Amino acid sequence: MSKPVYVLGGPNLNLLGTREPEIYGRDTLEDIHARLRAQAPKTALVLRQTNSEGELVTWVQEAGREAAVLILNAAAYTHTSIALHDALKSLKIPVIEVHLSNPAAREAFRHVNYVAPVATATIAGLGAYGYELALNAAMRLSGQGGS
């Protein structure tokens, strides 16, 4: 059996669909997760979101042991968490960073990124569709398909 693809999300992603929809879109996190499950019905997916930095770090470490690929939207922790950077740096699996908006086109404090230097790839600014692209790339990187 193939290892799963982990899709982890950071703070406030549980508010998708209602929080600043002009920036983040109207899709909820469950909408995004449902599309990922439909996109890859034969791929094991671990879909999680937390508002806790420590929990996210623990899940990243778990992904390093259990996953084929990690798709990560660290949300605000992208710009603040050295602990997350260090956890990601220890991984031996591909890491695909996803952002619904384009942080580089937003406030200056969002230009600091502790994830990108240790990520395999970054997808930003494509809204919820970015997750679908990331899953396609993850499947290809893990040898599970993808177009």
C-alpha positions, -999 to 999 in steps of 0.1 A, spaced: 0 0 0 13 35 -9 20 60 18 -6 88 22 -4 124 11 -8 147 41 -26 179 35 -21 201 66 -36 236 72 -27 262 98 -46 289 116 -79 304 105 -84 281 76 -114 267 94 -130 301 87 -127 297 49 -158 307 31 -167 334 56 -134 351 64 -125 378 39 -140 359 9 -127 387 -14 -92 375 -6 -96 338 3 -127 329 -18 -160 314 -8 -150 277 -7 -149 262 28 -121 240 39 -145 210 37 -153 220 1 -116 219 -7 -111 186 11 -141 171 -8 -126 181 -41 -93 165 -32 -110 133 -22 -129 133 -55 -97 141 -75 -78 111 -61 -103 85 -48 -76 58 -47 -50 79 -29 -49 79 9 -52 114 21 -47 127 56 -66 160 58 -61 182 89 -63 218 101 -53 233 134 -51 267 149 -23 255 172 14 260 161 26 231 183 0 207 169 10 217 134 47 210 141 37 176 156 17 168 124 46 178 102 69 155 121 44 127 117 42 134 80 79 130 78 75 94 92 42 84 75 36 104 43 48 102 8 44 140 3 33 169 25 10 196 11 11 225 36 -8 258 39 8 271 71 -13 303 68 0 329 93 26 305 106 43 309 73 54 343 84 62 337 120 72 301 129 108 291 131 97 260 149 77 250 118 107 259 96 129 236 117 104 207 115 100 211 78 138 212 74 141 177 90 118 161 64 131 138 37 98 139 16 86 165 -9 68 195 6 44 216 -15 35 249 0 1 263 -9 -14 297 -3 -49 308 -15 -38 344 -20 -4 356 -32 15 367 0 41 386 -21 13 409 -34 0 417 1 11 434 32 49 437 39 48 414 69 35 386 47 67 388 26 86 370 53 83 333 46 98 306 68 83 277 47 95 285 12 132 279 19 125 243 29 97 236 5 101 217 -28 76 239 -45 51 268 -38 17 274 -53 2 308 -45 -25 331 -56 -48 305 -74 -74 302 -46 -87 267 -38 -76 255 -72 -40 256 -59 -48 226 -37 -58 206 -67 -26 215 -85 -6 206 -54 -23 172 -52 -16 165 -88 21 173 -82 21 153 -50 8 122 -68 34 126 -95 62 131 -70 51 100 -51 47 78 -82 9 76 -77 -1 92 -109 -10 127 -117 -11 144 -151 
